[in-house]
Amino acid sequence: MLKGRHLIEPRDFSLEELDEIFSLAEKIIKNKEDYLDKCRGKLLASLFYEPSTRTRFSFEAAMYRLGGQVVGFSEARSSSVSKGESVADTIKTVACYADIAVMRHPKEGAPLLASQNTDMPIINAGDGGHEHPTQTLTDLLTIRILKKEFSNQTIGLCGDLKFGRTVHSLVKALKRYSNINFVFISPHELEIPEYIKDDLEKNSYYETENLDEVIDKLDILYMTRVQKERFFNEEDYLRLKDSYILTNEKLKNAKEDLIIMHPLPRVNEIAVEVDSDKRAKYFDQARYGMYVRMALILKLLGVE
């Protein structure tokens, strides 16, 4: 059902199609050996115009663990982009060699443009401050495994909600489930964009600048860093970068079954001391990311 499709934003897939991906990811986790040769002879093009650790590594690890191979670049300067080649021409050329491509780009809409110029499946690995759908798949799989359901959750999203593409994608994805309550925690300057809120029911979200006043109500706390690379003014970044720092002290009033998530990289918004708290799940989250990307690759290639 997903063979040959593109993933540009989370809503490209129905809830039933997402469930297919998550079910396959859970099968892979339980029986890794069954999938070691599924992509033998297949080639993934890894097109990263922006720096990345987790997303690029997890995609490449996913393809290698499926028995496939990877080609690509990890910065635009090492490709013909440095000579002025367009995204459309790049993807048409890459499609001559590869079976599937994953693209991260600083400009919003670049992966969409790529998908409009090829029949090869394109996966958006982050476009500017817009979307990051495979991080959303990672986040949803984490919630599914650890909370057993998506519905009836109160999720606090804390930090940079203005530029945080992971936040934007996650909110869009979770709003499709029943009885989801969002708590948006940020300084005024980094509030979640109006177009995201306009798409939500008025009684389904609450905004605050104070994490302490709401932490006891949360089932999930999704921390984010203040992203230096999205600021034009370094003074604004320095003023806002330490707005929220999660510590053991702050967690004293939190629920025992809270799960703490973070798309990573972490700077200092979660103190290292929190890593030993049983509620800290961000490194588990990173591990689940590889498995959900394995499942996605298999589905889009139709080789399950």
N, C-alpha and C positions, 0 to 999 in steps of 0.2 A: 504493500500500500504506500510505502514511503520511497520506493526505489526511484531514483532520478530527481527527487525533490531538492529544493534549496531550503536552508534555514537562515533567514535574515532577521526575524524577530520571533519571540516565543509563540505568538498567536498564529504563526504560519501553520502550526500543527493543532489539531483538535485535542480535546482532553483524552479521547480514546487513543489517539496516536501517541500522545505523551505517555500514556499508561503502557503501551506496547514497548516503548523505549526503556521505561523504568523496569518493567518485568524482565526484559532481556538483560539489562545491567545487573539485576539481582541474580539471574541465572549464571552470568559470567563470574560474578563474585564467588558463587558457590562451586562452580566447576570450570575453573580457568583453563585447564588442560584441553577441554573440549573445543576451544576456540583458537588454538595456537596456529592453525594453518588456514583459517577461513579467508584471509585476504592475500594468500600467496599469489604472486603475479600481479597484484594491484599496487598502484602508486598514488600516494598522497602528496599534493603540492602544498607546502607550508609557506604562505606569503605574508610575512610579518613586516609591515611598514613602520611599526612601533615596537619598542622593547617589550619583552614579555618573558617571564620565567615559567609560572605554573601552566598557563594556557598553552604556550608553544610546546613545552616539555610534555604535558599530558597528552596532547594530540599526537605528538611524534611517538611517545611511549605506547600510546594506544594502538597506533598503526603497526609498530614493530611487534607488539605482543600478539597481534592478529596475523603475523606472518607476512605483512606487506612491507613496502619500502617508502622512503620519504625523500623528496627533493624540495629545494626552496631557498629562501633567504630570510635572515633575521633582522635586517635593516634595509631601508630603501636604497641607501647609498651603494649597496653591493649588487644592485640590479639595474636594468636598463631604465628604471624610473629616473635615475640620476642624469640620464641623457634626454629626459623629457618625454618618455613613452607614457601614453595614456593608460588608465586602468583597463579600458575596453580592449586595447591592443595587447596589453600584458596578458589578460585572461584568455583571449583568443589564442595566443601563442602557447600558453601553459596547457590549454586544453588539447593541444596536439600531442602532448607527452603524458599527461596525468589522467587518472580516473576520477579524482575528487580533489577539491581544493578547500583550504581553510584560510581565511583572510582577516588580518587585523589592519585597520587603517585609521589615521588621525582624523580623516574627514567623514562626517556623517553622510551616509548614503553610498559610500564607495562600494561596499559589498553588494548592495542592491543593484548598482550599476553593472558590476561584474556579472551578476546573475542574469541580467537582461541581455548579455552578450555571449552566452554559452549555454549548452545543454548539460555540461558537466555540473554535478552537484556542487554548490557553493555554500560554505558554512561561514557565517559571520562570527568572527572571534573578537568582536569589539570594534565599533566605529565611532570615534570621537567620544562625546559625552552622551551618545544616543542609546545604543542597545548593546547587550552582551548576552545573547541567548544561550550559549553553551554553559556560561556560568550559572544562568538561571536553571538549566537542566541539572547542573551539579547541586544547586541549592535545593531544588525540589526533591531530588533523590535523597539528599541528606535528611530533609524533613520527613519524607515517606518512611525511611528506614528507622529513624530515631523517634518519631512521633506517631507512626503507624497510619496517620491520616493527614490530609491537608485542611479539611474543614474544621470549624470550631477552634480556631487558633487566634491568639492575640500576638501580633508580631511587631516589635519595636525596631525601627530602622534609625540608626544613630550616626551622626557625623555629617559628611558631605552628601547631602541629598540633592543638591542642585546639579552637580557635574557627575554624580555617581551613576554610570550607565548600568552597573549591576543592580542598583536599587530600582531604577526605572523599569528594567526588564522584569525583575522579580515582582514588583507591584502589579504590573500588567498581567503577569501569569497567575498570581494568587487570587486576583479579584474574580476569577472565573469559578472559584470554589465557594461553597456556602459558608456563611457565618464567619468570614475573615474580618478581623478588626485590625486596622493599622494604627500605630502610634509613631508619628514622625517627630524625631528628636534632633534638632539642629539649631545653630545660631540663625538669626534672621537672614543674614547674608547668604546662607547656604540652604535655604528652604527648598523643599521639593517643588519642581516647576508646576505652574498653574495647569498646564495641559494634562499633567498626570492626575491632579486632584479633580479636574473637570470630568474625568472619566470614571470617578468613584461616586458611590452613594454618599450623600452628605453625612449620614450618621455612621459611616463605616470607618472614619478616620478621626484622629485627634492630633493636634500639633502642640508642641511644647519645646522650650529651650532647656528644660530641666529633666535630666535622666533620673535623678533621685526620686522625683515625685511619682514616677510611673513604673519603676523597675519591678515592684512587687506584683504588678498586674500582668507581666509579660510571660508568655509561654516560650517565645523565641526572641532572642536579642541579636540583631544583625548589625554588627559594628562595621564602620568603614573609615578609611583614612581620609584626611583632607589632602587632595591631590595637587601637589605643587605644580605639576605640568599643565594644569587647567587654568592657572592664574596668569593674568597679564601683569599684575602688580605684586611684586615680592613682599611688599609691606603688608598687603592684605593677607597673604598666605601666612606670614610670620605671626600676625595678630590672631588668626583663627585656628592654626594648626593644632593647638593643644586644648581645643574647646572641650573635649571629652576624653577622659582617660579612665578606663575601667580597671578597678582594683578589687582586691579581696574585700576591702572594707565596704565598697559600694554594693557588693554581692550579698552582704549579710541579710538584706531584706528581700532578696529574690527567691522565687519558688525553687524548691528542691529539684523539680524536673525541668527547670529551664534549660534550654540549649543555647549556647553562645556560638554564633557563627561569624565568619569574616571572610570576604573573598580573597584576602591577602593581595599584595604584601602588607604586613603590619609595619607601622613606624613606631609610634608610642601610644596609640589609642587603646591598646590592651596591655596592661603591665605583665611582664614575664611571669610574675608570681601566679597569675590566673591560669597559666598553662596546666598546673597540677590540679586544678579544680575539675571534678568529674563532669561538670556542666560545659566545660570548654571543648568544643567539637570542631574547631576550625581546621585542624590538621587531618582529622577524619574526613572532613568536607573536601579537602584537597585530594585525598586518596579516592574518594567516590567520583571525583571529576574525571579521572582516567577511565573508570569503568563505564560511566555514562557516555563518554566520547567513543569508547569502543562500540557500544551498542548503537550509537548514532551512525557511525561509519558503516557498520554492517547493514543497518536499515536503508541508508541512502544508496549504498552499492547493490543492495538486493542480494547479498551473498550469505544471509543467515542460514 
